[in-house]
Amino acid sequence: MADEVELRAGSVDSPASLRLLAAYEAELVSLGVVLNHGWSGGVTPEQLAPPIGAWLVGWRGAEAVACGGVRLLSPEVAEVKRMYVDPSARGGGLARRIVAALEAEAAALGARVVRLDTGREMAPAVALYRSSGYREVEDYNGNPDAGWWFEKSLEA
């Protein structure tokens, strides 16, 4: 199922991305997450675009079903932001493909380390990140919506 989804570069402020991000925010709220800053969290579209970032959209035919971005925090440290997979596209490994693709984008930007945060209520995301080689670290960004912070070295 995940292999029927094509990951393509996109823009975080495109209609397809904004629809996915609205669904992401609605799902978080339905889980009881109190959002202190909405989906953008102070991240601008420019930060998720070349030359300091990237934004990917997963397309199943003409339907956008997943998204995620990466931005540089410093020349050697990148951060994954706003990764989301629509429920209709879950369970086939798509989230793992997106993580790997965002790591590749981070490496192409020159990063040696990638970081991310996720909400305390996001047990499936935590399991995905741990099984993808991320290790828990201290709060690195002060995100009031996060409950977990992770980091992974991109060097073999």
C-alpha positions as CSV (number, residue, x, y, z in Angstrom):
1,M,0.0,0.0,0.0
2,A,2.8,2.5,0.9
3,D,4.5,1.8,-2.5
4,E,1.4,3.1,-4.3
5,V,2.0,6.5,-2.8
6,E,4.5,8.7,-4.6
7,L,6.5,11.2,-2.5
8,R,7.1,14.5,-4.3
9,A,8.5,17.8,-3.3
10,G,5.8,20.4,-2.6
11,S,5.0,23.5,-0.7
12,V,3.7,23.6,2.9
13,D,1.2,26.3,1.9
14,S,-0.3,24.6,-1.1
15,P,-4.0,23.7,-0.9
16,A,-3.2,20.0,-0.6
17,S,-0.7,20.5,2.2
18,L,-3.0,22.9,4.1
19,R,-5.8,20.3,3.9
20,L,-3.5,17.6,5.3
21,L,-2.3,19.9,8.1
22,A,-5.8,20.8,9.1
23,A,-6.6,17.1,9.3
24,Y,-3.4,16.6,11.4
25,E,-4.4,19.4,13.8
26,A,-8.0,18.0,14.1
27,E,-6.7,14.6,14.9
28,L,-4.4,15.9,17.6
29,V,-7.3,17.8,19.1
30,S,-9.4,14.6,19.0
31,L,-6.7,12.8,21.0
32,G,-7.0,15.5,23.7
33,V,-3.9,17.4,22.7
34,V,-4.1,21.0,23.7
35,L,-2.4,22.9,20.9
36,N,-0.6,26.0,22.1
37,H,0.4,27.1,18.6
38,G,-1.5,25.3,15.8
39,W,0.2,23.4,13.0
40,S,2.7,26.0,12.0
41,G,4.3,26.4,15.5
42,G,6.2,29.4,14.3
43,V,7.6,27.5,11.3
44,T,7.4,29.5,8.1
45,P,6.9,28.1,4.6
46,E,10.3,29.5,3.7
47,Q,11.9,27.3,6.5
48,L,10.5,24.2,4.8
49,A,11.8,25.0,1.4
50,P,15.2,25.1,-0.3
51,P,17.8,26.1,0.4
52,I,17.2,25.5,4.2
53,G,14.5,23.0,4.1
54,A,12.2,20.6,2.2
55,W,8.5,19.6,2.1
56,L,7.2,16.3,0.8
57,V,3.7,15.4,-0.1
58,G,2.6,11.8,-0.6
59,W,0.2,11.3,-3.5
60,R,-2.0,8.3,-4.1
61,G,-3.1,9.1,-7.6
62,A,-4.6,12.6,-7.5
63,E,-5.2,12.5,-3.7
64,A,-2.7,13.9,-1.2
65,V,-2.5,11.4,1.7
66,A,0.7,12.3,3.6
67,C,3.1,15.1,4.2
68,G,6.2,16.1,6.2
69,G,9.0,18.6,6.2
70,V,12.5,19.2,7.4
71,R,14.4,22.4,8.1
72,L,17.9,23.2,9.2
73,L,18.3,24.4,12.8
74,S,22.0,24.9,12.2
75,P,24.3,23.9,9.4
76,E,24.7,20.4,10.8
77,V,21.3,19.9,12.6
78,A,18.0,19.4,10.9
79,E,14.5,19.0,12.4
80,V,11.6,17.0,11.0
81,K,8.3,19.0,11.2
82,R,4.6,18.2,10.7
83,M,4.8,14.6,9.5
84,Y,1.3,13.3,8.9
85,V,-0.3,10.3,7.2
86,D,-4.0,10.3,6.5
87,P,-5.8,7.3,8.3
88,S,-6.7,5.9,4.8
89,A,-3.0,5.5,4.0
90,R,-1.8,4.0,7.4
91,G,-0.6,0.6,8.1
92,G,1.5,-0.1,5.0
93,G,4.8,1.5,5.9
94,L,4.3,4.9,4.5
95,A,5.3,6.8,7.7
96,R,8.6,4.9,7.7
97,R,9.1,5.8,4.0
98,I,8.5,9.4,4.8
99,V,10.9,9.4,7.8
100,A,13.6,7.9,5.6
101,A,12.9,10.4,2.8
102,L,13.1,13.3,5.2
103,E,16.3,12.0,6.6
104,A,17.7,11.9,3.0
105,E,16.5,15.5,2.5
106,A,18.2,16.5,5.7
107,A,21.5,14.9,4.7
108,A,21.3,16.6,1.3
109,L,21.0,19.9,3.1
110,G,24.2,19.1,4.9
111,A,22.9,17.9,8.2
112,R,24.7,15.3,10.2
113,V,22.0,15.0,12.9
114,V,18.2,15.1,12.6
115,R,15.9,15.9,15.5
116,L,12.2,15.9,16.1
117,D,9.6,16.2,18.7
118,T,6.2,14.6,19.2
119,G,3.3,14.7,21.6
120,R,3.1,12.7,24.8
121,E,-0.1,11.0,23.4
122,M,1.5,9.9,20.2
123,A,2.5,6.3,21.1
124,P,2.6,5.1,17.5
125,A,4.9,7.9,16.4
126,V,7.2,7.3,19.4
127,A,7.4,3.6,18.4
128,L,8.1,4.5,14.8
129,Y,10.9,6.9,15.7
130,R,12.5,4.5,18.2
131,S,12.4,1.6,15.7
132,S,13.9,4.0,13.0
133,G,17.0,4.6,15.2
134,Y,16.1,7.7,17.1
135,R,17.1,8.1,20.7
136,E,15.4,10.2,23.3
137,V,17.1,13.5,24.1
138,E,16.3,16.5,26.4
139,D,13.9,19.2,25.2
140,Y,15.9,21.0,22.6
141,N,13.2,23.5,21.3
142,G,10.9,24.4,24.2
143,N,7.8,23.2,22.2
144,P,5.0,23.3,24.7
145,D,3.0,20.8,22.6
146,A,5.7,18.1,22.7
147,G,6.2,15.4,25.3
148,W,9.1,13.6,23.5
149,W,12.2,14.8,21.8
150,F,14.4,12.5,19.7
151,E,17.6,12.7,17.7
152,K,19.4,10.5,15.2
153,S,22.8,10.7,13.7
154,L,22.8,10.6,9.9
155,E,26.4,9.4,9.7
156,A,26.9,5.7,9.1
